[in-house]
Amino acid sequence: MKIVQARLDGKNTNKIFTEQIVLCPFCLHREKLRGFLNYVRKGEYAKRGKCRECKSVMLVESLVYISNMTPKLFAKWVYDYPYPLFFAKVSESKTFDIFCDRLKRMGISYEFWEQYKELKGASFYEKEEE
């Protein structure tokens, strides 16, 4: 994550570049980072951000990290996320259709789902062999 050391009121504080475009991993809402941030006090933000659309809360570091991923890496991240939690968050706020639609509009749907199915299939066969 891009962080700059700044001195505010005589204290060293991490200042985040809030103009960077990031994606919510749960609904793929795209917005500048500042739209996800929770302001704490002068010049400081909470470590967790909240999506305005699906209301999911995640680490600011994760928002930046996910936004710089390839579709295959994002599929791996989704797969490695604690299984019931990712799709529970997506379906809880009724955003699964939005998630799929945005994957299509971004042009990464096929690549994402192929990688996800490959990962899911690999773990299924690994369990059978043991």
Backbone hydrogen bonds, N-H to C=O, Kabsch-Sander energy under -0.5 kcal/mol:
donor,donor_aa,acceptor,acceptor_aa,energy
3,I,1,M,-0.8
4,V,15,K,-2.1
6,A,13,T,-2.0
8,L,6,A,-0.7
8,L,11,K,-2.2
11,K,8,L,-2.1
13,T,6,A,-2.4
15,K,4,V,-2.2
17,F,2,K,-1.1
18,T,16,I,-1.1
20,Q,17,F,-0.9
22,V,31,E,-2.9
23,L,63,L,-0.6
24,C,29,H,-2.1
28,L,24,C,-2.0
31,E,22,V,-2.1
33,L,20,Q,-2.7
34,R,18,T,-2.0
35,G,32,K,-2.0
36,F,33,L,-2.0
37,L,33,L,-1.0
38,N,48,R,-0.5
39,Y,37,L,-0.6
40,V,44,E,-2.3
41,R,44,E,-1.0
44,E,41,R,-3.3
46,A,38,N,-2.8
49,G,58,M,-3.7
50,K,36,F,-2.7
51,C,56,S,-2.5
55,K,51,C,-1.0
58,M,49,G,-2.4
60,V,47,K,-2.7
63,L,59,L,-1.7
64,V,60,V,-2.0
65,Y,61,E,-2.5
66,I,62,S,-3.0
67,S,63,L,-1.7
68,N,64,V,-0.8
68,N,65,Y,-0.9
69,M,66,I,-1.6
74,F,70,T,-2.4
75,A,71,P,-2.2
76,K,72,K,-2.0
77,W,73,L,-2.5
78,V,74,F,-2.7
79,Y,75,A,-2.5
80,D,76,K,-2.8
81,Y,77,W,-1.4
85,L,82,P,-1.5
86,F,82,P,-1.2
87,F,83,Y,-1.0
88,A,84,P,-1.6
89,K,85,L,-2.4
90,V,86,F,-2.1
91,S,87,F,-2.5
92,E,88,A,-2.4
93,S,89,K,-1.2
94,K,91,S,-1.3
95,T,90,V,-2.5
96,F,90,V,-0.5
99,F,95,T,-3.4
100,C,96,F,-2.7
101,D,97,D,-2.5
102,R,98,I,-2.8
103,L,99,F,-2.0
104,K,100,C,-2.0
105,R,101,D,-2.5
106,M,102,R,-2.0
107,G,103,L,-0.6
107,G,104,K,-1.2
108,I,103,L,-2.1
109,S,103,L,-0.9
112,F,108,I,-2.8
113,W,109,S,-2.8
114,E,110,Y,-2.5
115,Q,111,E,-2.0
116,Y,112,F,-2.5
117,K,113,W,-2.8
118,E,114,E,-2.2
119,L,115,Q,-2.4
120,K,116,Y,-2.6
121,G,117,K,-2.9
122,A,118,E,-2.2
123,S,119,L,-1.9
124,F,120,K,-1.7
125,Y,121,G,-2.3
126,E,122,A,-1.9
127,K,123,S,-1.7
128,E,124,F,-1.5
129,E,125,Y,-1.7
130,E,126,E,-1.0
